Amino acid sequence: MTDLTKIPVTVITGFLGAGKTTLIRHLMRNPQGKRLAILVNEFGTVGVDGEILKSCADENCPVENIVELANGCICCTVADDFIPTIEQLMAMPQRPDHILIETSGLALPKPLLKAFDWPAIRSRITVDGVIALADAEAVAAGRFAPDVQAVEAQRSADASLDHETPLSEVFEDQILCADLILLSKADLAGDAGLAAAKEVISAEMTRPVPMLPMTDGVIDPRVILGLNAAAEDDLAARPSHHDGADDHEHDDFDSVVIDLPEVTDPEALSAAIVRLAEELKILRVKGHVAVAGKPMRMLVQAVGARVRMQYDRPWGTEPRRSQLVVIAEHDDIDEPAIRKVLGA
């Protein structure tokens, strides 16, 4: 690659827990001879995904090529965070062949595409494609559909009101910006769920976009890398609920970090997280916990009432600290109630 060649960037978007980090880990293991660099953006103050990816670093994507921006949206701080970070990656002693950007699960991808028009990077980088992950099981179950009762109540009061929920707005903005949609959790959705998810998504699309099933982030990297979409030049074809707005905000969602004592019963913790989803409408829980008597650190990943817990690595000399990030719609974040359920 010569210095005059634009570095391709793949933007990987998708709602909380759709499997973005898992997909990137798969791409890191199968880089197709490319030297990768990765930018990870987290919604909460505690970075979990970046640490997971750094544990997979190798000669094709060394640790120094993985940069994490936590507690916010890179689209909202373009000059302060995004542009300097991209410039940092492009200035690495060994220039990356391809950059992957994992947006936060609440990010709107279109404002990020607009950032690629900044003069500082416009001539040096191009958006190879926007990949949107959609949790097929959740889509089929109607988790991203508008609240029908709320819509009817609003329509009765004022027909001009926007009837979308925060969940459905973010979901729609993500898929409408995509060059390729990956239906993740295909194994959990099954054939019927995949068919239902495709029908839901197709009804929202304004242009034809390929949809492919995916389980555990496994898909041929040649499908992902090398789309040559130049998405930054195609903004008009990617409508957004926030078109025309000067800014986009995430005030509809909030997060809280919960510190826990050592866990004596992981199954009880799993049951408590299920309660958070069912009783307090919590959308996402992720983090690490120390389990009494175990030298390994436990990684906790939950989407709604679906909880996965696994030991990922030894604690070593690192302090044994249990910490979970809990994300929900703003009005559903009740920190005292969350702490009570988790026993914090």
Sequence and secondary structure as in RCSB ss.txt:
>XXXX:A:sequence
MTDLTKIPVTVITGFLGAGKTTLIRHLMRNPQGKRLAILVNEFGTVGVDGEILKSCADENCPVENIVELANGCIC
CTVADDFIPTIEQLMAMPQRPDHILIETSGLALPKPLLKAFDWPAIRSRITVDGVIALADAEAVAAGRFAPDVQA
VEAQRSADASLDHETPLSEVFEDQILCADLILLSKADLAGDAGLAAAKEVISAEMTRPVPMLPMTDGVIDPRVIL
GLNAAAEDDLAARPSHHDGADDHEHDDFDSVVIDLPEVTDPEALSAAIVRLAEELKILRVKGHVAVAGKPMRMLV
QAVGARVRMQYDRPWGTEPRRSQLVVIAEHDDIDEPAIRKVLGA
>XXXX:A:secstr
  TTS EEEEEEEESTTSSHHHHHHHHHH  TT  EEEEEE SSSS  HHHHHHTT BTTB GGGEEEE SS GG
GGIIIIIHHHHHHHHTSSS  SEEEEE  TT  HHHHHHHTTSHHHHTTEEEEEEEEEEEHHHHHTTTTS  HHH
HHHHHHH TTS    HHHHHHHHHHHT SEEEEE HHHHHHHHHHHHHHHHHHH SS   EEE BTTB  HHHHS
     GGG GGGS  TTTT S    TTEEEEEEEE  BS HHHHHHHHHHHHHHH   EEEEEEEBTT SEEEEE
EEETTEEEEEEEEE TTS   EEEEEEEEGGG  HHHHHHHHT 
